Structures are given as C-alpha cells and as structure tokens.
Amino acid sequence: GSHMTKQHQTRLDIISEDISELQKNQTTTMAKIAQYKRKLMDLSHRTLQVLIKQEIQRKSGYAIQ
C-alpha cells in the first residue's frame, strides 16, 4: 500500500509544482498586459496631441489666408 501512496504523493507534488508555475506565469502575464496597456495609453495620448497640433496649425493656416 505504501508504494501506491508514494506514487500519489509524487503525482500531487508534480501537480502542485505545475500549479505554482502557472500562477507565476499568470503574474508575469498580468504584468506584461499592464505594461502594454500603459504603452498603448502613452501612444494614443501622443497621437492625440499630434493630431491636435496639426488641427491647430491647419486652422491657423486658414486664418492667415
């Protein structure tokens, strides 16, 4: 009987190692997602500012003419 118990224990150890590995990966993934979201926000903010600048220049260009 103890042989079976040992096998079960080994299997459980492997499974729990897998689980903690997955949880670690999930944390990394969440961190990456957050990082990408920040980059995206930053990029869209910059794009918006460029568009606003262009719009202002376009409008003032018309004003000059």
N, C-alpha and C positions, 0 to 999 in steps of 0.2 A: 504493500500500500504506500509506503513512504516514497517509492520510486515515482509513482503517479503524482503524488503531492509535490515532489521536487519539479517534475515536468511542468505542472500547473503554475508553480511559483515562478519558474523561468519564463514561461509564456506571459505571465502577468507583468513581470519585470520588463520584458521586451515591449509589451503594450504601453506600460506607463512611461517608458522612455520615449516611445513614439509620440505619445500624447504631449509630453513636455516639449519635445522637439517641435511639434505642430504649434503649440502655444507660443513658443519662442518665435517661430516663423510668422505667426499671426501678428505678433507685436511689431516685428520688423516691417511687415506688410503695411500695417496701420500707420507706422511712422513714415514709410515711403509715400503712402497716399496723402498724408497730411502735408508732406514736403511738396509733392506735386501740386496739391491744391493751392499752396502758398505761391508757388511759381506761377501757376495759372492766373491767380488773382493779380499778381505783380505784373504779368504780361498784359492782361486785359486792361489794367489800370494805365499802363504806359501807352498802349494802343489808343485808349480813350483820349489821353492827353494829347497825343499826336494829332488825332482827328479834330479835337477842339482847336488846337493851334492852327491847323490847316483851314478850318472853318472860319476862324477869326481873320486869318490872312486873306482868305477869299472875300470875306465881307468887306474888309478894309480896302482890299484891292478895288472892289466895286465903288467904294466910297470915293477913292482917289479919282477914278474916271468920272 
